Amino acid sequence: MFTSWRDVVRATTTALVVGLAILAGPRSAAASPSPAVSYTNTLIHQRADPHIVKHTDGWYYFTATVPEYDRIILRRAETIQGLSGAEEVVVWDRDASGTGVGYVWAPELHHIDGKWYVHFALGIRDAFDIRPFVIEGTGANPLTADWVEKGVVRTNWETFSLDATTFVANGTRYLCWAQNDPTTGDSGTSLLLAPMENPWTLRLPAVVISRPEYPWERVGHNVNEGAYVVERNGRLYMPYSAAATDHNYAVGMLSADADADLMDPASWEKASEPLFVSNALTGQWGPGHHTFTVSEDGLSDLIVYHARNYSRVVGEPLNNPDRHTRVQKVYWGADGTPDFGIPVPDGPTPFRFRSHNDETLYTRHGADGGGPVSLHLAADRPVRETQFRVVSPGFAGEGTVSLEAASHPGEFLRDKNGIVELAPQGDQDTTPASASFVQVEGLADGEGVSFALANDRARYIRSRADRLLVVAPVNGAGEAASLATFYTE
């Protein structure tokens, strides 16, 4: 039996994901408007509640909660991956400032009206006397800016409050944060919203737009927190985090029309089930406290979040430092809504393969762990069934690739009597010959990709009329070539 994919990863870390030529240049109208992205997770170890923003100067800026809960740090790099090894600068230190005595949580960096602002949660009189706090930086580069304290953000009540985020809708800047509502008798946190007079002052009263009402939001603690907003096609999407900060932590969704009265709680629709949860197969636990940024080419939206790579946390989860910063692509469905898929495995981020012949269809497996399954072209949801990692070199060695399902690590595409199957690596029919391919420019469009069987390069992965994926010869540049060509997303 051939080397395991984990051994391949260790041996070829820098070459695991094939550098696709289609990513290098502009794309035609037929190619994906949101091409594939390549990042390697974990992005940054032991940095929770991450926030990455791409500024108008072209640099990416990063901040997050540190395990000591005592300072605000910033990094910057010209690429998202570059943030992994970027210098980290402390721009505010609780002990040095003499302000506050408790936890420093969940910083967000925003550039507003020519100045930099960090909104974060600070324990004022004791560790859990948490309030939203703001510092202001003057200077082009926030890492070297002159920072001053603007103080506590005053809200409706003097109660536990944290995780402030700010956004603009219809010309009005809002602050959304999590706070204990003393009128309910519940010790948990709800999400509140208010317009802003300036980056540290609210126009009160605020309104509650979400409470932890569903069972999954009330595991361990009754929590709605960590909201962040992205706007698309006239609609605001506000994913938020809920439950305890262990493996139960998960992401839910609020949404509203961008031109609605956002201060009317009835304007906000709430999904009854979480959208982004722990995944035992990919080894990611408690994903959440996310933000969004964009890829280097500006064509893809990305979710930045933290997760642990093990489920059992001994003692209080807050005392565990191993919430790590991760990044992956956000996919937008035909209905205009976002799909985060699953928290993908450690290592290079996966791709999706969209058909050249029918651009509404994707390579999809539908595996449930019950054994080998055949692959089809199918609609774009659920995303988790359409994501694959291109492992290079493949099991047949240099010059080949193997295709691994992101949702089922260790299961690979193979040729089984001319049918494309997804099967475990250890299956007797999953051999270097059957599970290795050669990636070439798309037969019907050079901006796409095609995959020839490594030991019979006249045969390619292609779809049939019934949408089943097969390994078959491709003759000429007509429909057969189109059926064997895919765009990566």
C-alpha positions, 0 to 999 in steps of 0.5 A: 500500500502506498504512503498515507496522505499525512506522510505526503503532507509532511514530505511536501508541505510547500507543494501540497496544493498545486499552483494552478496557472488559472489563478495567475491572470485575469479570467474570461467571462466564462471562468469563475467570477470568484476563483479559488484561493490558497491558504494554509491553516492554521493561519496563526496559533493561539490567537482567538477572536481574530479580525483581519481587515484589508485597508486601502493601502493594500495591506492586511491588518490583524488583531486578536485576543491573546491568551494572557488577556492583557493587551492589544496586538497588531500585525500587518502583511501584504498577503493573508498568509504573510500574517502568519509570520508577521511581526506582532506589535503591542499598541496598548497594554492594560497594565502599562495604561493603568486602565482596567484590571480584568480581561482584554477580549475580542479587539476589532480594528477599524479605520473611520474618518481618517483615524484608526480605532480598536473596539475591544472588551475590557474588565474595568473594576474586576475580571468580569466587569466587562465593558466595550472600550475604545482606543484611537490611533493617529497615523497612516500605519496603525502599528506605529500610530499614536494611540490614545484612550477614548474610554468606555462605550456607554450603553443602556445598562451598566452590565456585562458587555463585550464583542463590539463591532461596527458597520455602515448601512445606508449612510449610518454607522452602527455598533452591535455588541453582546450584553446582559439584559437585566430586564430579562432575569437571564444571566446570558448575553443578547445582541444589541444595536445602536447608531453611533454619534462617533466611534466611542459614543452611541445614540441611545437607547439601543435595541435588542435584535437577538436573544439566545432562544434556541437550545443550541445557543444555550449549551453551557452558557446562554450566549449570543455574541461575536457578531459581524456584518457583511453586505451583499446584493442589498441584504445584510448578513450578520453571523454571530456566535453562541453557546459556551466557548468549548466544542459547543461554540457555533455560528448562527445567522441574522439577516435584514434588508439593507434599506430596512429600519435596522432599529426595528427588531422585526427587521431582522430574520434569524435562522433556527439552526447553526450554520457553522459547527464543530466537525469531528472528521476535519478535527476542528472544534468550536468554530466561531467569533468570526470576521470577514475579509477579501482575498488578495485579488478582491474577488473572494469573500473569506471568513476568518474565525478561531477553532481548536483542533481537539474537542476535550478541554480540561477545566474552564475553556477561557483558561485554554489557549488553543483557539487558533486563527483560521481562514477559508472561503465563503461561497455564495449560493444561487439564492444569494445567501452565504454558505460557510461549508464546514471548518476545513481540515488543517493544511491547504484550503480546498477547491470546488470544481464547477462544470464548464459544460453547465456552470450551475453544476459542481463535482459533488460526492454525497459521502456519509462515511458508509463506503465508496460512493460515485460522484456526480455533477450537482447543484452548489449546495451543500458546499461541504460535499463539493470541496476537494483538496488537490494533493501533490505529488499524488500517490503515483509520484512526481507529476501527479495529483490525488483529489481528497474530499475536504469533508472526509479526510483520507478519502480520495477520488479513484477510477473504478471500472470507468466510474469516478468514486470517492473511497477510503485510502485503505480500500483495496481498490484505491491504488496509486494507479486508480487514485492518481491523475495528471492535472492539465489546462482545461481541454475546452478552456485554458483557464479551467483544469482537466484531470487525466488518469495518470496511467492512461492519459487518454482518459479524463474525468468527465461527466456523462449525460446523466451527470455521473462522473466517469473516466473516459477518452476525450476526442477532439475539442467539442462537447466531450472536452467541455464535459472534461473541463472544470473551473476551480472556485 
